[in-house]
Every structure is written in structure tokens, then in C-alpha cells.
Amino acid sequence: MDEKILIIATEAAPYAKSGGLGDVTGTLPKALRALGADARVVLPKYQSIPDSLLADAVFLGKIPIRVGETTWEAGVLLVDAGFPLYLIENDHLFARKDLYGYPDDGERFAFFCKAAVEMQPLTGFSPHILHCNDWQTAPVCLLLKETYRHFAAFANTKSLFTIHNLQYQGNFPRITIRLLNVPPHYFSIDGVEFYGQTSFMKAGLNFADGISTVSPTYAREIQTAAFGYGMEGLLLAKRDKLTGILNGIDYDLYPAITLEEKAEAKKHLQRRLGLEESDGPILTMVTRLAEQKGLELVMGAVEPYLQQGAQFVVLGTGEARYEAYFRYLAGKYPGRVSANLYFDEALSREIYQGGDIFLMPSYFEPCGLGQMIALRYGNIPVVRKTGGLADTVTHFDGQNGNGFVFRDTLPDALSWGIGQAICAYWDKEAWTTLRQNAMACDFSWQASAKKYLELYGRL
Ligand code: ADP
């Protein structure tokens, strides 16, 4: 194996996942290994990792990690996940209910960043590339330049920083820079300072050797004020280092089904969720209930279609205001609306398979996996033309195209898209063509993994 890649991440399915990042880091290493690279992953050992996945874990040892003025102990475990997966153990920091959202997240992930690199003597693995993902692991890029390049094992190591979502930046009070143990001059505009705060995201953007994001369109969008969340100027300045590589999906996890099986899946879904067993279209969503996902558009668009006999199934967790709305809708339209406000991988599959129309009207969408999985199952996406949605869904013209695409961030625009989809639904010939087009799309990881390998090579 040629290239040695250490993917440093805070999610990797099936060990830990809150969204698309987990899917990517769970699958990319397998695809890279299939191409001959020695790709490995390091992850915090969260409490939520199922014991069954840790049965064969090997304990490699313990190392002290200095974070600011405190020294924490990091246990290092090795698991065979289809690739070598290292887990960093510290129960005080990671044996908690959730992955993120704690007041000491700055300390938790500063610790993880350091342990992920400083574990090297225990693993014996000297990567050519440290591939960091999102703000939690961005400080590795800075630490490599300032501290770790002096370690022989990392003397020729380069860093790649991948942005999965620019909205989450890890901006903390100024004093948080002390947790990185770097000279104070790094608290500057060319360092980690961001409007008086310490920004972990900036530690990635300013110090990574390469920057990537998860779709070509999002790579362009984040250089503009509408999508840049204050980082657009910096990203524009770094545009020569910035690439967009579309995520794939793991087709082993999403085996194809026939149209007959799909018809069965629809009936099964209706029975399971207590919906009327009608022939009308089922509109579906599987999503975090976050503002990003365009739920205001959904709230303003779906009801008239329910009154005309369409059904609506949502699976998602998140902000209370959206949960309340979907609960209300389910109460108002019993037998027609099913609101499932929790996280359930198995149910998500049944919805992808049994649904007819998949709504994804995101305000922004770095890549989006939902629409790719939906396409796989002929669950026709209705999407806003942004980010990865624009790169994967093309508007159906009666012959070509795999979904319905609109531009405006208005309920009327989504409503138009749903109307188009329902129209096609009742036209047997068009619907068959459309579903065939959708199910024939190939978003496997192979192509994306090749692009990552090329990028690693360039670095
Ligand atoms: P994001 O990363 O912004 O959340 P993506 O579309 O890239 O959005 O990825 C979301 C992933 O999480 C998909 O695989 C989707 O099926 C899954 N998902 C989201 N919400 C739920 C849920 N409540 N239950 C099960 N799976 C979910």
C-alpha cells in the first residue's frame, strides 16, 4: 500500500453518527483501501458506541495529553472496522450521552486532536496525510505546522481539512486558545481569531495544506456572503487550495430493490405507520430538524396536498418548534400524516424504500445524502438548487432528469416542485421513466475515493 492516510474525525458509522459526516468517515476508508491506500480512522470512544462493536478491541496503551494547564490520560484502542479504527478513551470527557453540545467541547476536542496525533508511538503508523473533518478536528492542521512537524514521524506529513458544514465553526471564548498550547501570536486574523473569539474552524482554514468540501457547488457557494457564515473572505482568498468532492453512499448498506419490492415496501410502510392503504403518493422526509433543512418551506407548502389525498411521513429530531409542527400536522390528519420524532436507522430505510416523493428543500446543503439514498430507491427527490443537491438532482423534463428542482427559498417554490412531482406520479409512463432514471444513478464511493486519492497525491 502506498499512501498512508489517517482520517481524524468525531463520527464514523456505525460507531458514532449524527449525520452525513458519520456516513462519510465510515465508508471513505474502505473505498480508499480498495484502491490500495492504507487508510485508518481515529475517533473518540464515546459512551454511545455499542459494546457489540467493541468486543474485539485491543488496548494499545495510555499516553498523557496536555491540554492548557491540565494533563489528561488518553487510552488508545484498536478495532477492526474493515479498516484499522483507533479509539481515544477518556471517560471524563467522552462517556456522556451525546456526541456534542457540552460547555467544555473546546477542551474535549482539543484533547482529541492532540491524542489523535500523539498516539503515534503506540500505533507505529506514520501517515502521509492527516485528513481532518469539520471544526472539531481542525486544530490538528495548526498543531501540525507549529508542533508536530518537529516529530520525525510527521516531518513530511501534510494536512487536508474537509468542511462538511461551514455553519458549525467551533467558535469559543478567546481564552480557549490556551487549550491548544500554541504561542499567543496565533490569536490574530491570520491565525484563529474570529471576531474576538477563538475559532477552531479557522485553525483548519488557515493552516491546512489543502481544503476540501463535499460538493463542487458548495465549494463555490461558501466563497459568497450568503453561504460563508463570515468565512467567505478567507475562503475566497484560499480558493486555490479549495476543492469540492461529492460524497458517495455505501451501496452495500443500501442494496437495490425491484419496483415490485418497492410496491410491497410502500404497503408495509403504510401499515407500520398506521396510514390509510391508499394509492396516492407518499411525501417523505428523513432529516435533522434544523433551520438549514428548509422546514419553513415545508410548513408553508404541504397542507393543500394532504387535503387532496397525499400522505406525508417525516422521520427526524431536532428543534422543538419543528417537532411541534409535525405533531400538530399528524393530529390534524390522522391516517394521512405520520410524525416520527426520533432517530431510527431501520425506519429510515423503510421510508426511503416505501416513499414516492422525497422532500429536501434545504437553504444550504453541503452535499446531502438523503437525496442520494432516496434516488437509489426511486423515491423521487424534490430539492432546492443548492450545494450537493444541485450537483446530484436534475429536473425531469419528461424524458431526462431524476427529480424536481426549484430555486427560490419560498414555500410557493417548494409547492410548485411537489405539484410537478405529483403530476408526474399520476402519469404512469412518465413516472416509470423517472423512477428508472433515478434508480440508475451511480453515487458509489469509488469515483469520490479516486478524487480524494488524487488530492492526497497533489498535497
Ligand atoms: P446532514 O449531514 O446535514 O444531517 P445528510 O443528508 O448529509 O444531512 O445526512 C443525513 C443522514 O442522517 C442520512 O443518512 C439520513 O438518512 C440520516 N438521518 C437523519 N435523520 C435521521 C433520523 N431521525 N433517523 C435515522 N436516520 C436519520
Residues whose N, C-alpha, C, O or C-beta is under 5 A from the ligand:
A	BS01	ADP	S18 G19 G20 L21 V286 T287 R288 L315 G316 T317 Y342 F343 D344 E345 S348 G368 L369 G370
